Amino acid sequence: MSGPQRTLLAILVFVALVLGSFIWFIATWGDEAAARPTPILLATNIPGSGAAPRSGAAKGTTA
């Protein structure tokens, strides 16, 4: 196989993968049986958010 043939083959493989993943994405678009994403729980005491400092914060420790 020559260089240009390998390049064309690589391009065709890439296009086939992109089209295949797009078709799979569309086919599974409205799948209600799929697991729902887990919500991200945010921290309630973020440093610098105005919350009261934790015990030992004045000493530089993280009790």
C-alpha distance (Angstrom), angle and dihedral (degrees) to the residues before:
residue distance angle dihedral
M1 . . .
S2 3.76 . .
G3 3.80 126.8 .
P4 3.83 97.1 -99.3
Q5 3.81 91.2 47.9
R6 3.81 91.1 52.7
T7 3.79 90.2 48.9
L8 3.80 92.3 51.1
L9 3.80 90.8 46.4
A10 3.81 90.9 51.0
I11 3.81 90.6 49.5
L12 3.82 91.7 49.1
V13 3.81 91.5 49.0
F14 3.80 90.3 50.1
V15 3.82 92.3 49.1
A16 3.82 90.6 47.9
L17 3.82 91.1 52.1
V18 3.80 92.6 47.8
L19 3.80 92.9 48.3
G20 3.80 91.7 45.2
S21 3.79 93.4 51.1
F22 3.81 90.7 46.4
I23 3.80 91.7 51.7
W24 3.81 90.3 47.7
F25 3.81 90.2 49.5
I26 3.81 92.2 51.9
A27 3.82 92.6 43.8
T28 3.81 92.0 54.7
W29 3.81 96.0 38.2
G30 3.82 100.0 113.1
D31 3.78 100.3 27.8
E32 3.81 102.8 148.7
A33 3.81 92.2 -178.1
A34 3.80 90.5 66.6
A35 3.79 117.8 106.1
R36 3.77 115.4 -93.9
P37 3.80 115.6 -118.5
T38 3.78 115.0 -101.1
P39 3.80 112.3 -114.4
I40 3.79 116.4 -118.2
L41 3.79 112.6 -115.0
L42 3.77 110.4 -140.0
A43 3.79 123.2 -143.2
T44 3.80 114.3 -101.2
N45 3.80 96.5 -153.0
I46 3.78 108.2 47.6
P47 3.81 114.6 173.4
G48 3.77 110.4 -109.0
S49 3.80 93.8 20.8
G50 3.81 95.3 109.9
A51 3.80 94.1 -100.2
A52 3.78 120.0 138.9
P53 3.83 113.5 -87.8
R54 3.78 118.2 -104.2
S55 3.77 120.9 -109.6
G56 3.79 111.8 -78.7
A57 3.80 93.0 21.3
A58 3.81 91.3 122.5
K59 3.81 89.5 56.9
G60 3.79 92.7 51.1
T61 3.80 95.1 -110.8
T62 3.78 128.3 123.1
A63 3.79 101.2 -135.4
